[in-house]
Every structure is written in C-alpha cells, then in structure tokens.
Amino acid sequence: FLYNALNTISFVCRDDAGRARKLLLLLADYFRENLENSSYAVPLSREMKQVERYLELEKARFEEELEISIRVNADENRLVPSYILQPVVENAVKYGFDNDGLRKIYITANQMNKKLQITVEDRGQGFSKEALDKFRNGQGTEKHLGLYNVQQRLLNTESGHGSLTIDSNPGKTVVTLTIGEIPKDIIGGEV
C-alpha cells in the first residue's frame, strides 16, 4: 500500500502539485492514525475516517476505475474494534473489479437493535468455492488472510457475539461484519 501510494503521488506531482501535496498530507494522516492509535476500540466515526483516507489514496491510484459509496445509518459514537473494517475494504479494492476493470465498492453501516452491521459490497468476480469453503470451516487462505483475521478477531473479542460472513457469486460479493456491544472491561485495552 505504501509503495503504491508513493508511486501514485509521484505521478500526480508531474501534473498537479497541489493535489500531490493534499495526497501526501492524507498519507501522513493515515499513517499517523495507524501509529498513534493503540486503543482496542474506537468510535465508528474514527474507524470510517481512516477507511475514507485509505479509499481517497486508492481513488488517486485507480481514478475513474474506482467508485465508492458510503452510507452510515448508525450511531457514529458506537464503539467498534480498531482497524476492523480496513482489511475488508482493502480486499474489495484489490479483488473487486469487474470484467472491464471497474471497481465499485459500497460500504453501509446500519444499527440492528444492539448490534452494528457493516457491509462491504463489490462487483468483482467473487470468491472461489474452495476459498469460501475454507473460510466457512474456520481456515484462512493466503489470498484472504486479512478477512480470516477479522473473522477470528470478531469471534474472540465479542465472545461469539460478532461475526463476519461472506456471500459471493460472480459479479457480486457482500462481506458482512456484525459487531455486538463491546464489553466495557476491554474498551481501554490495546490492539
């Protein structure tokens, strides 16, 4: 990611120094957040802001080949595990392209009673049957290790009240994170 971002910014420097400066500041903010945040849980708004930074940098890389839609219909102060969403979004950006090379990513956060449900949808080729079977049997794959780690983190941290599910067909993949209320005794803990 870092090398891709720096390469993108170096190309932007040739045509638009002002935009390159904005991208450098965005990259600095992105890494500052990653390096300074050691909290186990953060408000949803903070998690979404970090994902937006990531997507803005990727948008500079893919330009019109990346379309993003984000809708948050939930309490933005709701606590979520830090860095829980980024690997899911990263997976969608990396693998979620259609036959024309277009990446369309839809992120939605909804409050469902006491649980928060976040979906990341793409229009890519989908997961192979073997990868889905492994994932559903609690095994990670090298290609989708980030999703597996998020799944395990939700299962372990939420005492079984969190989950990550994948519905995938050619042309559409939906990854759903369901996050229960985070126990107060681990809110201040470190990642």
C-alpha positions, -999 to +999 in steps of 0.1 A: +000+000+000+027+025+010+047+019-022+016+021-044+006+054-026+040+069-031+042+059-067+008+074-073+017+106-057+050+108-077+029+106-109+005+132-096+034+156-089+041+159-126+006+173-134-008+188-102+015+198-074-014+210-053-032+176-055+001+158-048+005+179-016-030+170-005-023+133-011+009+135+009-009+151+038-036+125+036-010+097+036+007+113+066-026+115+085-033+079+075+000+066+089-002+089+120-035+073+129-021+038+125+010+045+145-006+065+173-038+046+179-033+017+203-068+016+216-088-016+213-120+002+204-127+035+187-159+053+177-174+042+144-167+077+130-130+074+136-129+039+120-148+052+090-125+083+087-095+060+085-112+039+058-120+071+039-084+082+040-074+048+026-100+050-001-091+085-011-055+074-017-067+044-037-090+067-057-060+087-067-044+054-079-073+040-098-090+073-107-123+067-126-119+029-123-128+031-086-163+042-075-172+044-038-204+048-019-205+051+019-237+053+039-237+053+077-271+048+093-258+042+128-246+060+159-212+073+149-201+072+185-207+035+187-175+017+196-160-008+172-127-027+173-099-006+158-089-014+123-117-040+119-130-026+086-099-017+066-089-053+057-124-060+044-124-028+023-088-035+011-099-069-001-128-054-020-105-028-037-079-054-045-101-082-059-135-065-065-131-055-101-154-064-130-145-076-165-139-040-175-115-033-147-140-012-128-141-013-090-174-004-074-174-005-036-205+000-014-200+004+023-230+006+046-233+007+084-267+000+100-278-003+136-296-035+141-310-034+177-279-037+199-257-049+171-240-029+144-240-044+109-214-032+083-215-045+048-188-041+021-201-050-013-182-052-046-190-062-082-159-084-087-155-119-098-163-133-064-146-160-042-138-194-055-159-222-040-127-236-024-118-203-007-154-199+006-155-235+019-121-230+037-133-197+052-166-211+064-147-240+080-126-216+100-095-218+078-078-188+063-063-187+028-032-169+018-051-147-006-078-137+020-058-138+052-070-103+063-106-114+062-098-145+082-080-124+108-110-100+111-133-130+115-112-145+142-109-112+160-147-107+160-153-142+172-127-140+200-133-104+211-171-104+210-174-137+230-191-152+200-214-122+195-196-109+165-193-124+131-181-120+096-200-137+067-193-138+030-220-141+003-203-144-031-212-150-067-196-139-099-204-103-102-212-096-065-196-102-032-210-090+001-189-092+033-210-085+064-195-077+098-218-079+127-205-063+159-221-066+193-216-042+221-180-042+232-176-052+269-166-022+290-136-041+305-118-042+272-126-008+258-094+008+271-072-022+261-046-021+234-049-036+199 
